[in-house]
Amino acid sequence: MTQTNHFDVIVIGSGPGGEGAAMGLTKAGLNVAVIEKESSIGGGCTHWGTIPSKALRHAVSRIIEFNSNPLFSKNQPNVHATFSDILSHAKSVIDKQTRLRQGFYDRNQCTLIFGTAVFTDTHTVAVTKSDATVEHYTADKFVIATGSRPYHPKDVDFTHDRVYDSDSILSLKHDPRHIIIYGAGVIGCEYASIFRGLGVKTDLVNTRDRLLSFLDNEVSDALSYHFWNNGVVIRNDETYEKVEGTDDGVIVHLQSGKKMKADCLLYANGRTGNTDKLNLEAVGLASDSRGQVKVNTNYQTEVDHIYAVGDVIGYPSLASAAYDQGRFVAQAIAQGQAQGFLIEDIPTGIYTIPEISSVGKTEQELTAAKVPYEVGRSSFKHLARAQIAGKDVGSLKLLFHRETKEILGIHCFGERAAEIIHIGQAIMEQKGEANTIEYFVNTTFNYPTMAEAYRVAALNGLNRLF
């Protein structure tokens, strides 16, 4: 074997986790190769998940904004677009992202190998290239960053041309008038917003008793209300018995005896880690039933020289967290120990229409823990900036300790929620006396802004204290 086929570290996967690890390791002076099974880098995040779905959402929300603004719609017919029309916008964003990320690897002289990796022994991977040739590469250490894919139950026929998952929906060619979305998690809710925003009749089947039950109840209720108000039919507490593909659509039979019929089905219930094709037995590793591997605080698996980051290790399964995990695993390998750790309160951003974001504790958690908290609220419809933008749906809720006034949780619903949350998060992350709701009252904000919601909510909360 030639010396060029040996590296200090081989990273398998070029999504956020793999990229974070590879960049950290090359900057530390190590000789690194990244193996990517697709024809371009970026992983599921760039090609099938985060980037395309947010680009689609943006296009849809602009169409809704245009059609609901009397200034535009007075003299013009409504703008209509199909799902396939707006896919081209997502494609241009994906291309820009891919080019940008390709530049990182080139600049840092990180070797990119395109092909599918399989472990053949503890220090070797065999990589099958697109032309079916196989090359072997060895390394002292490995980072598994292979991500996840949509979960496929055995009894659902995903080869049927009207049955989609959250990856294959991005190659939807026909123009459905009616869609059933099975699974009302983050992905299911985001796509329900997109399809309903395009005027497609949308049925959302939720296997739980409420939408996004990890959220604060009020926010979850607000989303349910907006879906209902926009004509999305939500069926809670339902499980499919069988999915029947027909010539022109699908029929979903539910265990409760109900039946639903539509032009197509988007099955969006769960994801599974991409470890099944890696031949982990060859290195003495095993994954759990969800395809995930266990790691310690240094992102090290049970096999000392093999590490793992991103979706493949489970919670929190976020692109943002995977970048950080990649950076930390690079520190662990280069310096013997990770210097950083994921923050305790990781913000959630959910790109429904309207957007949702939260950080910290919910009211339910604080009540259960018997923490004496108070609530400060600000309604967007009273903010000058929201009135100017015509974005009067939404609110900001601050939860804070009655005595210390420490911020315990922030919950935001409405346009730009995922941006707005970071202002409060920055104060929440300060330790001790710097983390108090007083900050928002004693700080002068730009006017008119959405950020001002914090001042309004803080005053509202402090006024409740007695």
ABEGO torsion letter per residue (X at the ends): XBAAABBABBBBEABAAAAAAAAAAAAAGBBBBBBBABABBGEAAAAABAAAAAAAAAAAAAAAAAAABAAAAAABBBBBBBAAAAAAAAAAAAAAAAAAAAAAAAAAGBBBBBEBBBBABAABBBBBBAAGBBBBBBBABBBBBAEBBBBBBAABBAABAABBBAAAAAABABBBABBBBBEABAAAAAAAAAAAAAGBBBBBBBABABBGAABBAAAAAAAAAAAAAAGBBBBBGBBBABBBBBAAEBBBBBAAGBBBBBABBBBBBEBBBBAAAAGAAAAGBBBBAAGBBBBBAAGBBABAABBBBEAAAEOAGBAAAAAAAAAAAAAAAAAGBBABBBBABBBBBBBBOBBBBBBEBBAAAAAAAGBBBBBBBBBAAABAAAAAAGBABEBBBBBBBAAAGBBABBBBBEBGAAAAAAAAAAAAABBEAABBAAAAAABBBBOBBAAAAAAAAAAAAAAABX
